[in-house]
Amino acid sequence: MQRYTYKVVEVREKLLGGKMSGDKLEKLLNDHAEDGWQLKAITSAEVKGRVGPGGVDGLLVTFERPVQ
Protein backbone atom coordinates (compact mmCIF):
# COMPACT_ATOMS: atom_id res chain seq x y z
CA MET A 1 0.00 0.00 0.00
CA GLN A 2 1.41 3.40 -1.03
CA ARG A 3 1.84 6.00 1.72
CA TYR A 4 1.89 9.75 1.14
CA THR A 5 3.15 12.85 2.88
CA TYR A 6 1.36 16.19 2.54
CA LYS A 7 2.37 19.84 2.45
CA VAL A 8 0.01 22.84 2.70
CA VAL A 9 1.19 26.25 1.46
CA GLU A 10 -0.70 29.41 2.44
CA VAL A 11 -0.68 31.96 -0.36
CA ARG A 12 -1.82 35.50 0.41
CA GLU A 13 -3.36 37.46 -2.43
CA LYS A 14 -0.56 40.04 -2.17
CA LEU A 15 2.00 37.32 -2.92
CA LEU A 16 0.20 36.77 -6.19
CA GLY A 17 0.56 40.42 -7.21
CA GLY A 18 -2.56 41.92 -5.62
CA LYS A 19 -4.80 39.85 -7.87
CA MET A 20 -4.81 36.11 -8.24
CA SER A 21 -2.13 35.83 -10.90
CA GLY A 22 -2.11 32.66 -12.97
CA ASP A 23 1.56 33.09 -13.83
CA LYS A 24 2.68 33.33 -10.21
CA LEU A 25 0.46 30.42 -9.15
CA GLU A 26 1.85 28.37 -12.06
CA LYS A 27 5.40 29.12 -10.90
CA LEU A 28 4.54 28.01 -7.35
CA LEU A 29 3.10 24.73 -8.68
CA ASN A 30 6.07 24.09 -10.98
CA ASP A 31 8.60 24.89 -8.22
CA HIS A 32 7.01 22.29 -5.95
CA ALA A 33 6.66 19.78 -8.80
CA GLU A 34 10.43 19.95 -9.31
CA ASP A 35 10.78 18.68 -5.73
CA GLY A 36 8.40 15.77 -6.39
CA TRP A 37 5.22 17.34 -5.00
CA GLN A 38 1.93 16.78 -6.85
CA LEU A 39 -1.01 19.17 -6.53
CA LYS A 40 -3.81 17.64 -4.45
CA ALA A 41 -6.17 20.61 -3.93
CA ILE A 42 -6.49 24.40 -4.05
CA THR A 43 -8.90 25.93 -1.55
CA SER A 44 -9.95 29.57 -1.28
CA ALA A 45 -9.52 30.69 2.32
CA GLU A 46 -8.91 33.59 4.63
CA VAL A 47 -5.24 33.33 5.58
CA LYS A 48 -3.30 35.25 8.20
CA GLY A 49 -2.04 38.61 6.98
CA ARG A 50 1.37 40.09 7.76
CA VAL A 51 0.06 42.62 10.28
CA GLY A 52 -2.97 42.77 12.54
CA PRO A 53 -5.28 40.07 13.80
CA GLY A 54 -7.46 39.78 10.67
CA GLY A 55 -7.03 37.58 7.65
CA VAL A 56 -6.77 38.36 3.96
CA ASP A 57 -8.06 36.58 0.89
CA GLY A 58 -5.80 33.79 -0.18
CA LEU A 59 -5.39 30.16 -1.09
CA LEU A 60 -4.43 26.98 0.67
CA VAL A 61 -2.49 24.89 -1.85
CA THR A 62 -2.18 21.24 -0.83
CA PHE A 63 0.50 18.97 -2.29
CA GLU A 64 1.22 15.29 -1.84
CA ARG A 65 4.08 12.96 -2.69
CA PRO A 66 4.83 9.33 -1.97
CA VAL A 67 6.79 8.57 1.19
CA GLN A 68 10.25 7.39 0.20
PDB file of N, CA, C, O and CB in Angstrom:
ATOM      1  N   MET A   1       0.840  -1.182   0.000  1.00  0.00           N
ATOM      2  CA  MET A   1       0.000   0.000   0.000  1.00  0.00           C
ATOM      3  C   MET A   1       0.892   1.254   0.000  1.00  0.00           C
ATOM      4  O   MET A   1       1.801   1.375   0.821  1.00  0.00           O
ATOM      5  CB  MET A   1      -0.959  -0.007   1.228  1.00  0.00           C
ATOM      6  N   GLN A   2       0.626   2.163  -0.911  1.00  0.00           N
ATOM      7  CA  GLN A   2       1.408   3.399  -1.035  1.00  0.00           C
ATOM      8  C   GLN A   2       1.041   4.369   0.078  1.00  0.00           C
ATOM      9  O   GLN A   2      -0.137   4.570   0.372  1.00  0.00           O
ATOM     10  CB  GLN A   2       1.179   4.058  -2.413  1.00  0.00           C
ATOM     11  N   ARG A   3       2.054   4.968   0.696  1.00  0.00           N
ATOM     12  CA  ARG A   3       1.839   5.997   1.718  1.00  0.00           C
ATOM     13  C   ARG A   3       2.270   7.340   1.155  1.00  0.00           C
ATOM     14  O   ARG A   3       3.169   7.421   0.317  1.00  0.00           O
ATOM     15  CB  ARG A   3       2.621   5.669   3.031  1.00  0.00           C
ATOM     16  N   TYR A   4       1.614   8.396   1.629  1.00  0.00           N
ATOM     17  CA  TYR A   4       1.893   9.746   1.137  1.00  0.00           C
ATOM     18  C   TYR A   4       2.207  10.688   2.287  1.00  0.00           C
ATOM     19  O   TYR A   4       1.804  10.462   3.428  1.00  0.00           O
ATOM     20  CB  TYR A   4       0.708  10.280   0.327  1.00  0.00           C
ATOM     21  N   THR A   5       2.929  11.743   1.963  1.00  0.00           N
ATOM     22  CA  THR A   5       3.146  12.854   2.878  1.00  0.00           C
ATOM     23  C   THR A   5       2.528  14.081   2.221  1.00  0.00           C
ATOM     24  O   THR A   5       2.456  14.172   0.995  1.00  0.00           O
ATOM     25  CB  THR A   5       4.684  13.068   3.197  1.00  0.00           C
ATOM     26  N   TYR A   6       2.080  15.027   3.048  1.00  0.00           N
ATOM     27  CA  TYR A   6       1.361  16.186   2.535  1.00  0.00           C
ATOM     28  C   TYR A   6       2.024  17.479   2.976  1.00  0.00           C
ATOM     29  O   TYR A   6       2.686  17.537   4.012  1.00  0.00           O
ATOM     30  CB  TYR A   6      -0.090  16.158   2.994  1.00  0.00           C
ATOM     31  N   LYS A   7       1.833  18.513   2.172  1.00  0.00           N
ATOM     32  CA  LYS A   7       2.368  19.838   2.454  1.00  0.00           C
ATOM     33  C   LYS A   7       1.288  20.848   2.074  1.00  0.00           C
ATOM     34  O   LYS A   7       0.721  20.770   0.984  1.00  0.00           O
ATOM     35  CB  LYS A   7       3.714  20.103   1.672  1.00  0.00           C
ATOM     36  N   VAL A   8       1.000  21.799   2.974  1.00  0.00           N
ATOM     37  CA  VAL A   8       0.013  22.837   2.700  1.00  0.00           C
ATOM     38  C   VAL A   8       0.735  24.183   2.693  1.00  0.00           C
ATOM     39  O   VAL A   8       1.429  24.529   3.649  1.00  0.00           O
ATOM     40  CB  VAL A   8      -1.149  22.817   3.759  1.00  0.00           C
ATOM     41  N   VAL A   9       0.566  24.935   1.613  1.00  0.00           N
ATOM     42  CA  VAL A   9       1.191  26.248   1.457  1.00  0.00           C
ATOM     43  C   VAL A   9       0.089  27.301   1.486  1.00  0.00           C
ATOM     44  O   VAL A   9      -0.868  27.235   0.714  1.00  0.00           O
ATOM     45  CB  VAL A   9       2.023  26.335   0.127  1.00  0.00           C
ATOM     46  N   GLU A  10       0.236  28.282   2.394  1.00  0.00           N
ATOM     47  CA  GLU A  10      -0.698  29.411   2.442  1.00  0.00           C
ATOM     48  C   GLU A  10      -0.193  30.486   1.491  1.00  0.00           C
ATOM     49  O   GLU A  10       0.964  30.899   1.565  1.00  0.00           O
ATOM     50  CB  GLU A  10      -0.846  29.975   3.900  1.00  0.00           C
ATOM     51  N   VAL A  11      -1.060  30.929   0.607  1.00  0.00           N
ATOM     52  CA  VAL A  11      -0.683  31.962  -0.357  1.00  0.00           C
ATOM     53  C   VAL A  11      -1.605  33.152  -0.158  1.00  0.00           C
ATOM     54  O   VAL A  11      -2.810  33.060  -0.389  1.00  0.00           O
ATOM     55  CB  VAL A  11      -0.758  31.432  -1.830  1.00  0.00           C
ATOM     56  N   ARG A  12      -1.035  34.267   0.271  1.00  0.00           N
ATOM     57  CA  ARG A  12      -1.817  35.498   0.411  1.00  0.00           C
ATOM     58  C   ARG A  12      -1.973  36.143  -0.958  1.00  0.00           C
ATOM     59  O   ARG A  12      -1.099  36.030  -1.817  1.00  0.00           O
ATOM     60  CB  ARG A  12      -1.142  36.486   1.412  1.00  0.00           C
ATOM     61  N   GLU A  13      -3.084  36.811  -1.143  1.00  0.00           N
ATOM     62  CA  GLU A  13      -3.361  37.463  -2.428  1.00  0.00           C
ATOM     63  C   GLU A  13      -2.229  38.405  -2.824  1.00  0.00           C
ATOM     64  O   GLU A  13      -1.890  38.494  -4.004  1.00  0.00           O
ATOM     65  CB  GLU A  13      -4.685  38.234  -2.362  1.00  0.00           C
ATOM     66  N   LYS A  14      -1.640  39.109  -1.862  1.00  0.00           N
ATOM     67  CA  LYS A  14      -0.558  40.043  -2.166  1.00  0.00           C
ATOM     68  C   LYS A  14       0.645  39.319  -2.764  1.00  0.00           C
ATOM     69  O   LYS A  14       1.357  39.889  -3.591  1.00  0.00           O
ATOM     70  CB  LYS A  14      -0.139  40.802  -0.903  1.00  0.00           C
ATOM     71  N   LEU A  15       0.880  38.080  -2.361  1.00  0.00           N
ATOM     72  CA  LEU A  15       2.001  37.322  -2.920  1.00  0.00           C
ATOM     73  C   LEU A  15       1.765  36.972  -4.385  1.00  0.00           C
ATOM     74  O   LEU A  15       2.698  36.634  -5.114  1.00  0.00           O
ATOM     75  CB  LEU A  15       2.232  36.048  -2.112  1.00  0.00           C
ATOM     76  N   LEU A  16       0.527  37.056  -4.795  1.00  0.00           N
ATOM     77  CA  LEU A  16       0.201  36.775  -6.194  1.00  0.00           C
ATOM     78  C   LEU A  16       0.035  38.060  -6.989  1.00  0.00           C
ATOM     79  O   LEU A  16      -0.564  38.056  -8.065  1.00  0.00           O
ATOM     80  CB  LEU A  16      -1.073  35.935  -6.287  1.00  0.00           C
ATOM     81  N   GLY A  17       0.564  39.163  -6.464  1.00  0.00           N
ATOM     82  CA  GLY A  17       0.563  40.421  -7.207  1.00  0.00           C
ATOM     83  C   GLY A  17      -0.666  41.281  -6.997  1.00  0.00           C
ATOM     84  O   GLY A  17      -0.975  42.123  -7.840  1.00  0.00           O
ATOM     85  N   GLY A  18      -1.383  41.092  -5.883  1.00  0.00           N
ATOM     86  CA  GLY A  18      -2.560  41.915  -5.618  1.00  0.00           C
ATOM     87  C   GLY A  18      -3.819  41.307  -6.193  1.00  0.00           C
ATOM     88  O   GLY A  18      -4.905  41.488  -5.641  1.00  0.00           O
ATOM     89  N   LYS A  19      -3.691  40.597  -7.277  1.00  0.00           N
ATOM     90  CA  LYS A  19      -4.799  39.852  -7.868  1.00  0.00           C
ATOM     91  C   LYS A  19      -4.305  38.430  -8.013  1.00  0.00           C
ATOM     92  O   LYS A  19      -3.099  38.189  -8.066  1.00  0.00           O
ATOM     93  CB  LYS A  19      -5.269  40.463  -9.258  1.00  0.00           C
ATOM     94  N   MET A  20      -5.211  37.503  -8.077  1.00  0.00           N
ATOM     95  CA  MET A  20      -4.805  36.113  -8.239  1.00  0.00           C
ATOM     96  C   MET A  20      -4.175  35.944  -9.621  1.00  0.00           C
ATOM     97  O   MET A  20      -4.878  35.851 -10.627  1.00  0.00           O
ATOM     98  CB  MET A  20      -6.019  35.147  -8.055  1.00  0.00           C
ATOM     99  N   SER A  21      -2.868  35.905  -9.655  1.00  0.00           N
ATOM    100  CA  SER A  21      -2.129  35.834 -10.905  1.00  0.00           C
ATOM    101  C   SER A  21      -1.879  34.378 -11.299  1.00  0.00           C
ATOM    102  O   SER A  21      -1.282  33.613 -10.542  1.00  0.00           O
ATOM    103  CB  SER A  21      -0.800  36.593 -10.785  1.00  0.00           C
ATOM    104  N   GLY A  22      -2.334  34.015 -12.468  1.00  0.00           N
ATOM    105  CA  GLY A  22      -2.114  32.661 -12.970  1.00  0.00           C
ATOM    106  C   GLY A  22      -0.645  32.348 -13.150  1.00  0.00           C
ATOM    107  O   GLY A  22      -0.211  31.229 -12.876  1.00  0.00           O
ATOM    108  N   ASP A  23       0.128  33.320 -13.606  1.00  0.00           N
ATOM    109  CA  ASP A  23       1.557  33.094 -13.835  1.00  0.00           C
ATOM    110  C   ASP A  23       2.288  32.786 -12.536  1.00  0.00           C
ATOM    111  O   ASP A  23       3.112  31.873 -12.489  1.00  0.00           O
ATOM    112  CB  ASP A  23       2.185  34.310 -14.507  1.00  0.00           C
ATOM    113  N   LYS A  24       1.992  33.545 -11.477  1.00  0.00           N
ATOM    114  CA  LYS A  24       2.681  33.326 -10.207  1.00  0.00           C
ATOM    115  C   LYS A  24       2.236  32.019  -9.551  1.00  0.00           C
ATOM    116  O   LYS A  24       3.044  31.323  -8.937  1.00  0.00           O
ATOM    117  CB  LYS A  24       2.429  34.500  -9.258  1.00  0.00           C
ATOM    118  N   LEU A  25       0.951  31.689  -9.682  1.00  0.00           N
ATOM    119  CA  LEU A  25       0.465  30.417  -9.150  1.00  0.00           C
ATOM    120  C   LEU A  25       1.098  29.256  -9.921  1.00  0.00           C
ATOM    121  O   LEU A  25       1.481  28.249  -9.326  1.00  0.00           O
ATOM    122  CB  LEU A  25      -1.085  30.345  -9.230  1.00  0.00           C
ATOM    123  N   GLU A  26       1.206  29.397 -11.225  1.00  0.00           N
ATOM    124  CA  GLU A  26       1.847  28.371 -12.057  1.00  0.00           C
ATOM    125  C   GLU A  26       3.299  28.159 -11.632  1.00  0.00           C
ATOM    126  O   GLU A  26       3.762  27.021 -11.561  1.00  0.00           O
ATOM    127  CB  GLU A  26       1.783  28.768 -13.549  1.00  0.00           C
ATOM    128  N   LYS A  27       4.016  29.238 -11.349  1.00  0.00           N
ATOM    129  CA  LYS A  27       5.401  29.122 -10.901  1.00  0.00           C
ATOM    130  C   LYS A  27       5.482  28.375  -9.569  1.00  0.00           C
ATOM    131  O   LYS A  27       6.344  27.515  -9.387  1.00  0.00           O
ATOM    132  CB  LYS A  27       6.039  30.514 -10.769  1.00  0.00           C
ATOM    133  N   LEU A  28       4.579  28.705  -8.638  1.00  0.00           N
ATOM    134  CA  LEU A  28       4.535  28.011  -7.350  1.00  0.00           C
ATOM    135  C   LEU A  28       4.332  26.508  -7.556  1.00  0.00           C
ATOM    136  O   LEU A  28       5.022  25.691  -6.946  1.00  0.00           O
ATOM    137  CB  LEU A  28       3.410  28.588  -6.464  1.00  0.00           C
ATOM    138  N   LEU A  29       3.388  26.157  -8.411  1.00  0.00           N
ATOM    139  CA  LEU A  29       3.098  24.734  -8.678  1.00  0.00           C
ATOM    140  C   LEU A  29       4.298  24.044  -9.312  1.00  0.00           C
ATOM    141  O   LEU A  29       4.661  22.938  -8.914  1.00  0.00           O
ATOM    142  CB  LEU A  29       1.865  24.592  -9.600  1.00  0.00           C
ATOM    143  N   ASN A  30       4.917  24.691 -10.297  1.00  0.00           N
ATOM    144  CA  ASN A  30       6.068  24.092 -10.976  1.00  0.00           C
ATOM    145  C   ASN A  30       7.277  23.967 -10.055  1.00  0.00           C
ATOM    146  O   ASN A  30       8.011  22.981 -10.128  1.00  0.00           O
ATOM    147  CB  ASN A  30       6.439  24.914 -12.198  1.00  0.00           C
ATOM    148  N   ASP A  31       7.492  24.962  -9.184  1.00  0.00           N
ATOM    149  CA  ASP A  31       8.601  24.887  -8.224  1.00  0.00           C
ATOM    150  C   ASP A  31       8.451  23.677  -7.306  1.00  0.00           C
ATOM    151  O   ASP A  31       9.423  22.972  -7.035  1.00  0.00           O
ATOM    152  CB  ASP A  31       8.676  26.177  -7.388  1.00  0.00           C
ATOM    153  N   HIS A  32       7.235  23.442  -6.831  1.00  0.00           N
ATOM    154  CA  HIS A  32       7.007  22.291  -5.950  1.00  0.00           C
ATOM    155  C   HIS A  32       7.062  20.975  -6.731  1.00  0.00           C
ATOM    156  O   HIS A  32       7.516  19.959  -6.205  1.00  0.00           O
ATOM    157  CB  HIS A  32       5.649  22.425  -5.238  1.00  0.00           C
ATOM    158  N   ALA A  33       6.605  20.991  -7.971  1.00  0.00           N
ATOM    159  CA  ALA A  33       6.658  19.779  -8.799  1.00  0.00           C
ATOM    160  C   ALA A  33       8.100  19.334  -9.019  1.00  0.00           C
ATOM    161  O   ALA A  33       8.376  18.136  -9.079  1.00  0.00           O
ATOM    162  CB  ALA A  33       5.969  20.021 -10.155  1.00  0.00           C
ATOM    163  N   GLU A  34       9.020  20.288  -9.139  1.00  0.00           N
ATOM    164  CA  GLU A  34      10.434  19.947  -9.311  1.00  0.00           C
ATOM    165  C   GLU A  34      10.978  19.172  -8.116  1.00  0.00           C
ATOM    166  O   GLU A  34      11.930  18.401  -8.246  1.00  0.00           O
ATOM    167  CB  GLU A  34      11.257  21.211  -9.525  1.00  0.00           C
ATOM    168  N   ASP A  35      10.360  19.385  -6.938  1.00  0.00           N
ATOM    169  CA  ASP A  35      10.776  18.677  -5.732  1.00  0.00           C
ATOM    170  C   ASP A  35       9.956  17.407  -5.498  1.00  0.00           C
ATOM    171  O   ASP A  35      10.046  16.794  -4.435  1.00  0.00           O
ATOM    172  CB  ASP A  35      10.659  19.595  -4.528  1.00  0.00           C
ATOM    173  N   GLY A  36       9.157  17.015  -6.492  1.00  0.00           N
ATOM    174  CA  GLY A  36       8.404  15.772  -6.394  1.00  0.00           C
ATOM    175  C   GLY A  36       7.004  15.902  -5.823  1.00  0.00           C
ATOM    176  O   GLY A  36       6.322  14.896  -5.627  1.00  0.00           O
ATOM    177  N   TRP A  37       6.561  17.132  -5.551  1.00  0.00           N
ATOM    178  CA  TRP A  37       5.224  17.339  -5.001  1.00  0.00           C
ATOM    179  C   TRP A  37       4.191  17.383  -6.124  1.00  0.00           C
ATOM    180  O   TRP A  37       4.443  17.960  -7.182  1.00  0.00           O
ATOM    181  CB  TRP A  37       5.172  18.639  -4.171  1.00  0.00           C
ATOM    182  N   GLN A  38       3.038  16.778  -5.895  1.00  0.00           N
ATOM    183  CA  GLN A  38       1.933  16.782  -6.854  1.00  0.00           C
ATOM    184  C   GLN A  38       0.769  17.540  -6.231  1.00  0.00           C
ATOM    185  O   GLN A  38       0.450  17.338  -5.059  1.00  0.00           O
ATOM    186  CB  GLN A  38       1.509  15.324  -7.250  1.00  0.00           C
ATOM    187  N   LEU A  39       0.131  18.414  -7.013  1.00  0.00           N
ATOM    188  CA  LEU A  39      -1.008  19.175  -6.527  1.00  0.00           C
ATOM    189  C   LEU A  39      -2.137  18.235  -6.133  1.00  0.00           C
ATOM    190  O   LEU A  39      -2.512  17.347  -6.898  1.00  0.00           O
ATOM    191  CB  LEU A  39      -1.486  20.172  -7.589  1.00  0.00           C
ATOM    192  N   LYS A  40      -2.677  18.436  -4.931  1.00  0.00           N
ATOM    193  CA  LYS A  40      -3.812  17.641  -4.451  1.00  0.00           C
ATOM    194  C   LYS A  40      -5.087  18.478  -4.467  1.00  0.00           C
ATOM    195  O   LYS A  40      -6.144  18.007  -4.887  1.00  0.00           O
ATOM    196  CB  LYS A  40      -3.541  17.104  -3.024  1.00  0.00           C
ATOM    197  N   ALA A  41      -4.977  19.753  -3.995  1.00  0.00           N
ATOM    198  CA  ALA A  41      -6.166  20.609  -3.927  1.00  0.00           C
ATOM    199  C   ALA A  41      -5.755  22.078  -3.795  1.00  0.00           C
ATOM    200  O   ALA A  41      -4.687  22.401  -3.276  1.00  0.00           O
ATOM    201  CB  ALA A  41      -7.072  20.194  -2.738  1.00  0.00           C
ATOM    202  N   ILE A  42      -6.632  22.951  -4.279  1.00  0.00           N
ATOM    203  CA  ILE A  42      -6.495  24.395  -4.046  1.00  0.00           C
ATOM    204  C   ILE A  42      -7.815  24.847  -3.438  1.00  0.00           C
ATOM    205  O   ILE A  42      -8.887  24.618  -3.998  1.00  0.00           O
ATOM    206  CB  ILE A  42      -6.153  25.199  -5.391  1.00  0.00           C
ATOM    207  N   THR A  43      -7.714  25.498  -2.268  1.00  0.00           N
ATOM    208  CA  THR A  43      -8.900  25.933  -1.548  1.00  0.00           C
ATOM    209  C   THR A  43      -8.815  27.431  -1.277  1.00  0.00           C
ATOM    210  O   THR A  43      -7.801  27.923  -0.780  1.00  0.00           O
ATOM    211  CB  THR A  43      -9.059  25.146  -0.229  1.00  0.00           C
ATOM    212  N   SER A  44      -9.881  28.150  -1.604  1.00  0.00           N
ATOM    213  CA  SER A  44      -9.948  29.568  -1.281  1.00  0.00           C
ATOM    214  C   SER A  44     -10.181  29.685   0.218  1.00  0.00           C
ATOM    215  O   SER A  44     -11.027  28.988   0.778  1.00  0.00           O
ATOM    216  CB  SER A  44     -11.078  30.297  -2.096  1.00  0.00           C
ATOM    217  N   ALA A  45      -9.418  30.576   0.871  1.00  0.00           N
ATOM    218  CA  ALA A  45      -9.523  30.693   2.319  1.00  0.00           C
ATOM    219  C   ALA A  45      -9.079  32.070   2.765  1.00  0.00           C
ATOM    220  O   ALA A  45      -8.445  32.815   2.018  1.00  0.00           O
ATOM    221  CB  ALA A  45      -8.693  29.612   3.014  1.00  0.00           C
ATOM    222  N   GLU A  46      -9.426  32.390   4.001  1.00  0.00           N
ATOM    223  CA  GLU A  46      -8.906  33.592   4.631  1.00  0.00           C
ATOM    224  C   GLU A  46      -7.642  33.162   5.362  1.00  0.00           C
ATOM    225  O   GLU A  46      -7.699  32.341   6.277  1.00  0.00           O
ATOM    226  CB  GLU A  46      -9.964  34.264   5.609  1.00  0.00           C
ATOM    227  N   VAL A  47      -6.513  33.711   4.964  1.00  0.00           N
ATOM    228  CA  VAL A  47      -5.238  33.330   5.583  1.00  0.00           C
ATOM    229  C   VAL A  47      -4.693  34.505   6.371  1.00  0.00           C
ATOM    230  O   VAL A  47      -5.039  35.656   6.107  1.00  0.00           O
ATOM    231  CB  VAL A  47      -4.208  32.867   4.515  1.00  0.00           C
ATOM    232  N   LYS A  48      -3.847  34.211   7.331  1.00  0.00           N
ATOM    233  CA  LYS A  48      -3.302  35.249   8.204  1.00  0.00           C
ATOM    234  C   LYS A  48      -2.500  36.251   7.398  1.00  0.00           C
ATOM    235  O   LYS A  48      -1.647  35.883   6.590  1.00  0.00           O
ATOM    236  CB  LYS A  48      -2.430  34.633   9.302  1.00  0.00           C
ATOM    237  N   GLY A  49      -2.788  37.536   7.633  1.00  0.00           N
ATOM    238  CA  GLY A  49      -2.044  38.610   6.985  1.00  0.00           C
ATOM    239  C   GLY A  49      -0.732  38.870   7.703  1.00  0.00           C
ATOM    240  O   GLY A  49      -0.454  38.264   8.738  1.00  0.00           O
ATOM    241  N   ARG A  50       0.066  39.761   7.165  1.00  0.00           N
ATOM    242  CA  ARG A  50       1.369  40.087   7.758  1.00  0.00           C
ATOM    243  C   ARG A  50       1.225  40.897   9.040  1.00  0.00           C
ATOM    244  O   ARG A  50       2.007  40.715   9.973  1.00  0.00           O
ATOM    245  CB  ARG A  50       2.224  40.859   6.760  1.00  0.00           C
ATOM    246  N   VAL A  51       0.238  41.787   9.102  1.00  0.00           N
ATOM    247  CA  VAL A  51       0.056  42.616  10.284  1.00  0.00           C
ATOM    248  C   VAL A  51      -1.397  42.564  10.733  1.00  0.00           C
ATOM    249  O   VAL A  51      -2.301  42.366   9.921  1.00  0.00           O
ATOM    250  CB  VAL A  51       0.485  44.068  10.005  1.00  0.00           C
ATOM    251  N   GLY A  52      -1.610  42.739  12.008  1.00  0.00           N
ATOM    252  CA  GLY A  52      -2.969  42.770  12.540  1.00  0.00           C
ATOM    253  C   GLY A  52      -3.554  41.391  12.734  1.00  0.00           C
ATOM    254  O   GLY A  52      -3.019  40.394  12.250  1.00  0.00           O
ATOM    255  N   PRO A  53      -4.666  41.351  13.454  1.00  0.00           N
ATOM    256  CA  PRO A  53      -5.281  40.072  13.801  1.00  0.00           C
ATOM    257  C   PRO A  53      -6.140  39.469  12.686  1.00  0.00           C
ATOM    258  O   PRO A  53      -6.427  38.272  12.720  1.00  0.00           O
ATOM    259  CB  PRO A  53      -6.118  40.246  15.024  1.00  0.00           C
ATOM    260  N   GLY A  54      -6.553  40.264  11.706  1.00  0.00           N
ATOM    261  CA  GLY A  54      -7.463  39.779  10.671  1.00  0.00           C
ATOM    262  C   GLY A  54      -6.768  38.978   9.595  1.00  0.00           C
ATOM    263  O   GLY A  54      -5.539  38.940   9.522  1.00  0.00           O
ATOM    264  N   GLY A  55      -7.561  38.343   8.767  1.00  0.00           N
ATOM    265  CA  GLY A  55      -7.029  37.576   7.655  1.00  0.00           C
ATOM    266  C   GLY A  55      -7.220  38.319   6.348  1.00  0.00           C
ATOM    267  O   GLY A  55      -7.900  39.344   6.296  1.00  0.00           O
ATOM    268  N   VAL A  56      -6.621  37.799   5.308  1.00  0.00           N
ATOM    269  CA  VAL A  56      -6.766  38.355   3.965  1.00  0.00           C
ATOM    270  C   VAL A  56      -7.163  37.220   3.026  1.00  0.00           C
ATOM    271  O   VAL A  56      -6.982  36.044   3.341  1.00  0.00           O
ATOM    272  CB  VAL A  56      -5.442  39.054   3.485  1.00  0.00           C
ATOM    273  N   ASP A  57      -7.705  37.592   1.870  1.00  0.00           N
ATOM    274  CA  ASP A  57      -8.060  36.577   0.888  1.00  0.00           C
ATOM    275  C   ASP A  57      -6.810  35.843   0.436  1.00  0.00           C
ATOM    276  O   ASP A  57      -5.754  36.447   0.246  1.00  0.00           O
ATOM    277  CB  ASP A  57      -8.784  37.207  -0.318  1.00  0.00           C
ATOM    278  N   GLY A  58      -6.936  34.568   0.270  1.00  0.00           N
ATOM    279  CA  GLY A  58      -5.797  33.791  -0.176  1.00  0.00           C
ATOM    280  C   GLY A  58      -6.198  32.388  -0.561  1.00  0.00           C
ATOM    281  O   GLY A  58      -7.377  32.075  -0.728  1.00  0.00           O
ATOM    282  N   LEU A  59      -5.195  31.559  -0.695  1.00  0.00           N
ATOM    283  CA  LEU A  59      -5.391  30.164  -1.091  1.00  0.00           C
ATOM    284  C   LEU A  59      -4.628  29.244  -0.157  1.00  0.00           C
ATOM    285  O   LEU A  59      -3.569  29.603   0.358  1.00  0.00           O
ATOM    286  CB  LEU A  59      -4.945  29.937  -2.547  1.00  0.00           C
ATOM    287  N   LEU A  60      -5.168  28.071   0.054  1.00  0.00           N
ATOM    288  CA  LEU A  60      -4.432  26.976   0.669  1.00  0.00           C
ATOM    289  C   LEU A  60      -4.160  25.995  -0.464  1.00  0.00           C
ATOM    290  O   LEU A  60      -5.086  25.442  -1.057  1.00  0.00           O
ATOM    291  CB  LEU A  60      -5.236  26.300   1.879  1.00  0.00           C
ATOM    292  N   VAL A  61      -2.884  25.787  -0.756  1.00  0.00           N
ATOM    293  CA  VAL A  61      -2.495  24.895  -1.845  1.00  0.00           C
ATOM    294  C   VAL A  61      -1.924  23.633  -1.202  1.00  0.00           C
ATOM    295  O   VAL A  61      -0.913  23.688  -0.502  1.00  0.00           O
ATOM    296  CB  VAL A  61      -1.447  25.578  -2.821  1.00  0.00           C
ATOM    297  N   THR A  62      -2.579  22.497  -1.444  1.00  0.00           N
ATOM    298  CA  THR A  62      -2.185  21.236  -0.825  1.00  0.00           C
ATOM    299  C   THR A  62      -1.481  20.351  -1.846  1.00  0.00           C
ATOM    300  O   THR A  62      -1.981  20.117  -2.946  1.00  0.00           O
ATOM    301  CB  THR A  62      -3.411  20.510  -0.236  1.00  0.00           C
ATOM    302  N   PHE A  63      -0.296  19.862  -1.446  1.00  0.00           N
ATOM    303  CA  PHE A  63       0.503  18.972  -2.288  1.00  0.00           C
ATOM    304  C   PHE A  63       0.654  17.633  -1.602  1.00  0.00           C
ATOM    305  O   PHE A  63       0.536  17.533  -0.381  1.00  0.00           O
ATOM    306  CB  PHE A  63       1.888  19.584  -2.592  1.00  0.00           C
ATOM    307  N   GLU A  64       0.918  16.594  -2.397  1.00  0.00           N
ATOM    308  CA  GLU A  64       1.225  15.286  -1.842  1.00  0.00           C
ATOM    309  C   GLU A  64       2.368  14.667  -2.648  1.00  0.00           C
ATOM    310  O   GLU A  64       2.581  14.995  -3.815  1.00  0.00           O
ATOM    311  CB  GLU A  64      -0.033  14.363  -1.852  1.00  0.00           C
ATOM    312  N   ARG A  65       3.097  13.763  -1.989  1.00  0.00           N
ATOM    313  CA  ARG A  65       4.081  12.962  -2.693  1.00  0.00           C
ATOM    314  C   ARG A  65       4.262  11.659  -1.926  1.00  0.00           C
ATOM    315  O   ARG A  65       4.056  11.612  -0.713  1.00  0.00           O
ATOM    316  CB  ARG A  65       5.434  13.726  -2.845  1.00  0.00           C
ATOM    317  N   PRO A  66       4.644  10.612  -2.629  1.00  0.00           N
ATOM    318  CA  PRO A  66       4.826   9.332  -1.973  1.00  0.00           C
ATOM    319  C   PRO A  66       5.937   9.398  -0.929  1.00  0.00           C
ATOM    320  O   PRO A  66       6.944  10.078  -1.124  1.00  0.00           O
ATOM    321  CB  PRO A  66       5.132   8.256  -3.001  1.00  0.00           C
ATOM    322  N   VAL A  67       5.744   8.686   0.181  1.00  0.00           N
ATOM    323  CA  VAL A  67       6.791   8.565   1.194  1.00  0.00           C
ATOM    324  C   VAL A  67       7.877   7.698   0.621  1.00  0.00           C
ATOM    325  O   VAL A  67       7.600   6.652   0.034  1.00  0.00           O
ATOM    326  CB  VAL A  67       6.245   7.975   2.532  1.00  0.00           C
ATOM    327  N   GLN A  68       9.124   8.126   0.787  1.00  0.00           N
ATOM    328  CA  GLN A  68      10.245   7.386   0.201  1.00  0.00           C
ATOM    329  C   GLN A  68      10.903   6.494   1.209  1.00  0.00           C
ATOM    330  O   GLN A  68      11.866   5.799   0.884  1.00  0.00           O
ATOM    331  CB  GLN A  68      11.267   8.333  -0.378  1.00  0.00           C
TER     332      GLN A  68
END
